[in-house]
Amino acid sequence: MSVSPRLAAAEIVSAVLDEGRTLEAALAQTHSFKALEGRDRAFARAIASATLRRLGGIDAVLARFVQRPLPDGAKLARALLRTAAAQLLVLKTPPHAVVSETVTLANSARATAAFAKLMNAVLRKVASEGGAILEALPPGADLPGWLYARWRAAYGDGVAAEIAAALLEEPPLDLSVKSDAEGWAQRLGGVVLPTGAVRLAGDSRKAEDHPTPYPLPSRGGVETLPGFSEGEWWVQDAAAALPARLLGEVRGQDVLDLCAAPGGKTMQLAAAGARVTALDISAERLERVRANLSRTRLQAEIVCADALEWRSEPRFDAILLDAPCSATGTLRRHPDVAWVRRPTDLKALTDLQGRLLARAGAWLKPGGRLVYAVCSLEPEEGPEIVAAALKAGGWRRSEIGMDEVGEPLVSAEGDLRTLPSHLPDRGGMDGFYAARLVGAA
């Protein structure tokens, strides 16, 4: 019996929202999704991604037509309703196909059969009236209320609305290349951004080897593009590629990449001629680093260890600390983050970030430089961590120049700050914060 991509999408969404799994984990662990191939697999992933990206708005539309919320135990039924609404409102799938198959799927399982008539009535209403309701919702309606309130407080209403609008669109595919960015951009049908990344212009076909959809310029997955097998480039958001560049000239220097997996920054540093030590606590994630290094024919020393317990002499000329964080800057690519994170997560994360930064200082040579980075939009995880480190002593800030990043992406304090709403006419970028610090001489 064939597996329905619509059912697989609902099971993925339920795994994220009801079980707290990341989208990447849900895709890897959902049996119905793993049984799909080709277009069906891409369709299921597109449905799940669209549902999570517009979840707040989808729920607001559904609330107009569902008199009483579904009971807590009706997890799959709720997921089927949400994913069907996403197909109607976001993916613009023909209503007859969506309503008919969703009702059939509901009728086919004991856990959802009792809700089949409700789904039929509600989805017909969504198809006819839901689009106008969704369009009329205020900025930030697709996000958890607590998260959007934080962004309004941190950036102001206008910028928060711009961020929310940028998150509605699927991101383009960005590449970091070993060399000859202009040549690879021309060969792949892309452009070189002022930040140095190669951005591909393409259609809506999906990369099979990524947890979220990416537009591609050719048929098939990213691995089919010229230069992939030869290891000439790797996928890396334009913003994510900036922190490693802020270390400056690293050729012939000893550089530590802390929290290195999956290896994009390790490859950047190795390609720039550094002697790289890549450290991460996860042996599984380090296998991805090894695979990426092997494909790109680059070298680094791999260390699997807890950075808070690892011992090393102060032998590094430079350190890149891309610290574990809430990842709220990556919602363009990982819309699940908005729904699996909680405001209470920040305390544990900021405590870890501060400890990692203090720990890293002991491994620098006198006067060595360190770049602290997080893919977060939350001030507590970025500027406040650095401010606390500077206040504690042992560091001085080395201000970042706009010429180093190619765009006006520098804060008043001289730190890097990118937002999803930056480069709006070129597809946006992830939200990153980075500060460059110099240790005591």
Wavefront OBJ file of the C-alpha trace (Angstrom):
o trace
v 0.000 0.000 0.000
v 1.419 3.382 -1.001
v 2.071 6.029 1.623
v 0.282 9.358 1.352
v 2.617 12.376 1.424
v -0.211 14.303 3.119
v -0.305 11.784 5.964
v 3.484 11.835 6.241
v 3.423 15.632 6.489
v 0.819 15.513 9.264
v 2.870 12.963 11.209
v 5.981 15.154 10.832
v 4.133 18.235 12.074
v 2.726 16.287 15.014
v 6.215 15.066 15.911
v 7.442 18.667 16.025
v 4.504 20.280 17.814
v 3.354 17.464 20.089
v 6.639 15.718 20.825
v 9.059 18.645 20.660
v 11.302 17.142 17.976
v 13.184 19.347 15.569
v 12.014 19.236 11.974
v 15.293 17.607 10.974
v 14.798 14.859 13.568
v 11.152 14.395 12.611
v 12.078 13.953 8.953
v 14.742 11.426 9.854
v 12.543 9.440 12.242
v 9.069 9.443 10.643
v 8.627 6.070 8.949
v 5.949 7.206 6.519
v 8.182 10.019 5.261
v 11.177 7.714 4.853
v 9.019 5.423 2.708
v 8.371 8.208 0.213
v 10.489 8.973 -2.824
v 10.951 11.727 -5.370
v 8.089 14.166 -5.832
v 6.013 12.657 -3.005
v 8.906 13.108 -0.590
v 9.417 16.698 -1.695
v 5.678 17.400 -1.424
v 5.463 16.047 2.132
v 8.424 18.144 3.200
v 6.991 21.246 1.541
v 3.666 20.782 3.345
v 5.343 20.319 6.727
v 7.609 23.319 6.219
v 4.752 25.565 5.078
v 2.641 24.510 8.053
v 5.343 25.383 10.571
v 6.294 28.597 8.775
v 2.703 29.939 8.864
v 1.417 28.064 11.922
v 0.218 31.066 13.906
v -1.798 32.384 10.977
v -3.112 28.935 10.074
v -4.342 28.408 13.632
v -5.970 31.855 13.609
v -7.875 30.964 10.426
v -8.919 27.561 11.739
v -10.132 29.115 14.989
v -12.711 31.086 12.976
v -14.358 27.877 11.811
v -13.800 25.403 14.658
v -16.296 26.112 17.436
v -14.499 24.038 20.071
v -10.779 23.189 20.066
v -9.997 19.576 19.309
v -9.287 17.515 22.460
v -5.692 17.097 23.591
v -5.660 13.462 22.484
v -6.560 14.291 18.884
v -2.977 15.036 17.877
v -3.015 13.487 14.413
v -6.431 14.951 13.607
v -5.185 18.409 14.574
v -2.076 17.929 12.450
v -4.137 16.785 9.463
v -6.309 19.877 9.772
v -3.307 22.200 10.039
v -1.428 20.657 7.122
v -4.532 20.682 4.947
v -5.034 24.372 5.741
v -1.386 25.010 4.827
v -1.941 23.385 1.444
v -4.973 25.559 0.803
v -3.643 28.851 2.156
v 0.094 28.724 1.555
v 0.854 26.173 -1.163
v -2.338 27.015 -3.097
v -3.072 23.346 -3.800
v -6.413 22.783 -5.587
v -9.118 22.631 -2.873
v -10.853 19.511 -4.179
v -7.680 17.432 -3.900
v -6.862 18.739 -0.425
v -10.330 18.320 1.078
v -11.060 14.973 -0.544
v -7.817 13.260 0.422
v -7.683 14.737 3.913
v -11.193 13.478 4.686
v -10.321 10.081 3.224
v -7.195 9.910 5.377
v -9.191 10.867 8.448
v -11.797 8.190 7.762
v -9.121 5.523 7.303
v -7.815 5.612 10.877
v -9.629 4.981 14.161
v -7.869 7.910 15.868
v -9.128 10.441 13.325
v -12.374 9.022 11.889
v -14.530 10.874 14.395
v -13.239 14.183 13.051
v -13.686 13.496 9.317
v -17.012 15.374 8.971
v -15.635 18.320 10.929
v -12.584 18.452 8.665
v -14.749 18.397 5.571
v -16.844 21.347 6.750
v -13.956 23.387 8.137
v -11.663 22.917 5.143
v -14.374 23.950 2.717
v -14.741 27.166 4.726
v -10.960 27.640 4.759
v -10.829 27.187 0.994
v -13.480 29.813 0.357
v -12.826 32.372 3.111
v -9.499 31.577 4.737
v -7.239 33.423 2.316
v -8.756 36.813 3.100
v -8.555 36.148 6.849
v -4.887 35.172 6.620
v -4.023 38.261 4.590
v -5.700 40.541 7.137
v -3.727 39.251 10.144
v -1.272 41.710 11.747
v 2.530 41.397 11.463
v 3.956 38.605 13.571
v 0.729 36.588 13.596
v 2.564 33.535 12.272
v 4.942 33.495 15.267
v 4.509 32.583 18.942
v 3.347 35.687 20.756
v 6.169 35.639 23.310
v 8.830 35.560 20.580
v 7.408 38.386 18.496
v 6.963 40.498 21.641
v 10.674 40.037 22.374
v 11.632 41.237 18.884
v 9.384 44.283 19.172
v 11.068 45.171 22.463
v 14.580 44.591 21.081
v 14.279 46.107 17.595
v 11.110 48.222 17.567
v 7.770 47.586 15.883
v 8.957 48.468 12.384
v 12.013 46.215 12.273
v 10.144 43.390 14.022
v 7.474 43.551 11.320
v 10.162 43.455 8.622
v 11.735 40.384 10.240
v 8.358 38.655 10.432
v 7.669 39.420 6.766
v 11.071 38.054 5.731
v 10.330 34.770 7.494
v 7.318 34.104 5.280
v 9.501 33.288 2.284
v 11.613 30.218 1.682
v 15.284 31.195 1.513
v 17.550 30.898 -1.514
v 20.506 28.541 -1.568
v 23.849 30.090 -0.570
v 27.253 28.539 -1.150
v 30.726 29.136 0.208
v 33.375 28.335 -2.390
v 37.026 27.443 -2.044
v 38.011 29.982 -4.679
v 36.799 31.835 -7.778
v 33.405 32.909 -6.488
v 32.626 34.811 -9.677
v 33.443 31.798 -11.816
v 31.246 29.446 -9.794
v 28.404 31.958 -9.694
v 28.476 32.160 -13.478
v 28.669 28.398 -13.866
v 25.807 27.734 -11.450
v 23.581 30.566 -12.617
v 23.927 32.598 -9.422
v 25.401 35.862 -8.196
v 28.129 36.839 -5.764
v 26.719 38.803 -2.852
v 28.692 41.718 -1.401
v 29.337 39.457 1.607
v 31.256 37.041 -0.636
v 28.709 34.207 -0.691
v 27.440 32.732 -3.963
v 23.645 32.885 -4.063
v 21.813 30.695 -6.543
v 18.779 31.940 -8.395
v 16.412 29.100 -9.107
v 13.005 27.518 -9.131
v 11.037 25.789 -6.403
v 12.469 22.273 -6.703
v 13.782 20.943 -3.411
v 17.175 19.721 -2.297
v 16.833 16.141 -1.096
v 19.705 16.371 1.386
v 18.378 19.253 3.488
v 15.727 19.266 6.233
v 13.984 22.303 4.752
v 13.265 23.259 1.132
v 15.727 25.278 -0.915
v 15.208 26.668 -4.399
v 17.591 25.045 -6.858
v 18.707 26.134 -10.310
v 18.591 22.668 -11.814
v 16.740 19.393 -11.527
v 17.630 17.026 -8.721
v 19.256 17.639 -5.361
v 22.139 19.880 -4.478
v 24.532 16.971 -4.920
v 23.797 16.989 -8.660
v 25.122 20.515 -9.168
v 28.524 21.045 -10.789
v 31.334 21.215 -8.276
v 29.616 19.326 -5.458
v 31.308 15.975 -6.021
v 34.624 17.721 -6.594
v 34.259 19.488 -3.237
v 34.574 22.988 -4.687
v 31.839 24.466 -2.496
v 29.472 23.753 0.366
v 26.036 25.002 1.397
v 26.237 27.830 3.947
v 23.982 30.817 4.484
v 25.550 34.151 3.601
v 25.308 35.335 7.218
v 26.736 32.095 8.629
v 29.824 32.543 6.450
v 30.733 35.924 7.959
v 32.042 35.038 11.470
v 34.970 32.969 10.175
v 35.985 35.829 7.882
v 36.159 38.163 10.869
v 39.216 36.317 12.166
v 41.165 37.927 9.319
v 44.279 36.326 7.832
v 44.627 32.805 9.223
v 47.020 31.192 6.743
v 49.602 29.142 8.621
v 47.976 29.867 11.983
v 46.568 27.528 14.612
v 42.812 28.094 14.813
v 40.277 26.392 17.084
v 36.718 26.006 15.785
v 34.565 25.446 18.875
v 31.155 23.772 18.503
v 32.286 23.009 14.963
v 29.609 20.688 13.553
v 28.401 20.432 10.841
v 31.635 21.956 9.577
v 30.908 24.937 7.359
v 33.202 27.245 9.307
v 35.830 24.526 9.696
v 35.962 24.237 5.916
v 36.181 28.002 5.525
v 39.163 28.179 7.871
v 40.891 25.167 6.329
v 40.372 26.551 2.824
v 41.962 29.814 4.011
v 45.099 27.908 4.976
v 44.664 27.605 8.743
v 45.716 24.604 10.810
v 42.265 23.911 12.198
v 41.219 21.987 15.286
v 37.484 21.276 15.080
v 35.936 20.482 18.469
v 32.378 19.400 19.142
v 30.650 17.445 21.881
v 28.601 15.298 19.476
v 30.343 12.302 17.888
v 27.418 11.894 15.471
v 27.606 15.492 14.291
v 31.374 15.235 13.924
v 30.836 12.454 11.398
v 29.222 15.107 9.207
v 32.307 17.280 9.653
v 34.519 14.379 8.567
v 32.297 13.682 5.558
v 32.337 17.344 4.531
v 36.102 17.579 4.910
v 36.542 14.401 2.886
v 34.327 15.666 0.054
v 36.054 19.045 -0.074
v 39.531 17.514 0.308
v 40.310 19.774 3.245
v 42.022 18.856 6.481
v 41.396 19.536 10.154
v 42.098 17.819 13.443
v 38.833 16.453 14.819
v 38.288 16.432 18.586
v 35.171 14.997 20.219
v 34.994 16.536 23.691
v 33.000 18.730 26.022
v 34.579 22.168 25.669
v 33.933 22.866 29.341
v 36.113 19.885 30.297
v 38.658 19.781 27.463
v 42.221 20.614 28.403
v 44.686 22.433 26.151
v 47.637 24.741 26.461
v 47.186 28.333 25.210
v 48.411 27.444 21.738
v 45.851 28.959 19.395
v 46.374 32.138 17.414
v 42.625 32.493 16.923
v 39.385 30.897 18.093
v 35.963 30.845 16.498
v 33.210 30.165 19.040
v 29.862 29.662 17.306
v 28.060 28.991 20.561
v 24.955 26.846 21.088
v 21.973 29.175 21.109
v 18.227 29.486 20.600
v 18.801 29.669 16.810
v 15.987 32.187 16.382
v 17.978 33.792 13.581
v 17.555 30.691 11.411
v 13.754 30.555 11.214
v 13.854 31.112 7.439
v 15.467 27.698 7.092
v 14.216 26.069 10.286
v 10.649 27.272 10.992
v 10.269 24.597 13.658
v 12.624 26.517 15.964
v 9.893 29.041 16.772
v 7.683 26.257 18.118
v 10.161 23.978 19.894
v 11.873 26.797 21.790
v 10.506 28.258 25.019
v 11.383 31.566 26.729
v 12.675 29.563 29.680
v 15.389 28.053 27.430
v 17.369 31.293 27.400
v 18.651 31.084 30.956
v 20.425 27.760 30.428
v 21.745 28.845 27.034
v 23.168 32.162 28.199
v 24.813 30.464 31.166
v 26.489 27.984 28.807
v 27.525 30.732 26.375
v 29.195 32.755 29.108
v 31.055 29.729 30.427
v 32.245 28.727 26.955
v 33.538 32.216 26.223
v 35.425 32.368 29.508
v 36.823 28.892 28.917
v 37.998 29.698 25.403
v 40.098 32.598 26.622
v 42.454 30.196 28.364
v 43.386 28.539 25.059
v 44.454 31.679 23.217
v 48.042 32.756 22.826
v 48.719 36.175 24.419
v 47.045 38.819 22.292
v 45.154 36.192 20.272
v 41.785 36.990 18.727
v 38.439 35.335 19.243
v 35.171 35.702 17.359
v 32.076 34.954 19.436
v 29.004 34.235 17.297
v 25.413 33.060 17.693
v 22.652 32.542 15.115
v 20.200 34.228 17.470
v 18.164 37.420 17.408
v 17.988 37.558 21.207
v 20.117 40.311 22.823
v 20.830 38.157 25.877
v 22.707 35.657 23.719
v 24.749 38.217 21.800
v 25.554 41.753 22.962
v 24.847 41.002 26.606
v 27.219 38.006 26.680
v 29.996 40.094 25.155
v 29.303 43.054 27.445
v 29.602 40.769 30.468
v 32.894 39.325 29.173
v 34.339 42.799 28.598
v 33.257 43.891 32.059
v 34.890 40.820 33.633
v 38.212 41.828 32.052
v 40.832 40.072 29.983
v 39.290 41.131 26.669
v 39.088 44.178 24.472
v 36.751 44.632 21.540
v 38.208 44.799 18.036
v 35.601 46.690 16.065
v 34.394 45.247 12.778
v 34.446 47.457 9.705
v 31.673 47.523 7.125
v 34.310 46.876 4.466
v 34.934 43.475 6.091
v 31.362 42.267 5.592
v 30.471 44.088 2.369
v 27.232 45.572 3.694
v 26.121 47.938 6.511
v 25.688 45.066 8.933
v 27.672 46.506 11.833
v 26.166 47.728 15.116
v 27.019 50.987 16.839
v 29.339 49.039 19.140
v 31.297 47.651 16.205
v 29.828 44.133 16.208
v 28.227 42.174 13.374
v 24.442 42.059 13.409
v 22.495 40.535 10.547
v 18.717 40.170 10.417
v 16.448 38.052 8.200
v 15.137 41.336 6.788
v 18.552 42.425 5.529
v 19.198 42.206 1.750
v 15.403 42.130 1.158
v 15.715 42.619 -2.602
v 18.169 39.707 -2.835
v 16.454 37.041 -0.744
v 17.367 37.980 2.830
v 19.818 36.242 5.138
v 19.894 34.489 8.493
v 20.083 36.430 11.732
v 23.579 36.369 13.244
v 25.487 38.244 15.909
v 29.280 38.221 16.132
v 31.849 40.178 18.096
v 35.621 40.140 17.663
v 37.599 40.157 20.882
v 41.333 40.292 21.556
v 42.823 38.563 24.589
v 45.267 40.081 27.018
v 48.812 40.396 25.644
l 1 2 3 4 5 6 7 8 9 10 11 12 13 14 15 16 17 18 19 20 21 22 23 24 25 26 27 28 29 30 31 32 33 34 35 36 37 38 39 40 41 42 43 44 45 46 47 48 49 50 51 52 53 54 55 56 57 58 59 60 61 62 63 64 65 66 67 68 69 70 71 72 73 74 75 76 77 78 79 80 81 82 83 84 85 86 87 88 89 90 91 92 93 94 95 96 97 98 99 100 101 102 103 104 105 106 107 108 109 110 111 112 113 114 115 116 117 118 119 120 121 122 123 124 125 126 127 128 129 130 131 132 133 134 135 136 137 138 139 140 141 142 143 144 145 146 147 148 149 150 151 152 153 154 155 156 157 158 159 160 161 162 163 164 165 166 167 168 169 170 171 172 173 174 175 176 177 178 179 180 181 182 183 184 185 186 187 188 189 190 191 192 193 194 195 196 197 198 199 200 201 202 203 204 205 206 207 208 209 210 211 212 213 214 215 216 217 218 219 220 221 222 223 224 225 226 227 228 229 230 231 232 233 234 235 236 237 238 239 240 241 242 243 244 245 246 247 248 249 250 251 252 253 254 255 256 257 258 259 260 261 262 263 264 265 266 267 268 269 270 271 272 273 274 275 276 277 278 279 280 281 282 283 284 285 286 287 288 289 290 291 292 293 294 295 296 297 298 299 300 301 302 303 304 305 306 307 308 309 310 311 312 313 314 315 316 317 318 319 320 321 322 323 324 325 326 327 328 329 330 331 332 333 334 335 336 337 338 339 340 341 342 343 344 345 346 347 348 349 350 351 352 353 354 355 356 357 358 359 360 361 362 363 364 365 366 367 368 369 370 371 372 373 374 375 376 377 378 379 380 381 382 383 384 385 386 387 388 389 390 391 392 393 394 395 396 397 398 399 400 401 402 403 404 405 406 407 408 409 410 411 412 413 414 415 416 417 418 419 420 421 422 423 424 425 426 427 428 429 430 431 432 433 434 435 436 437 438 439 440 441
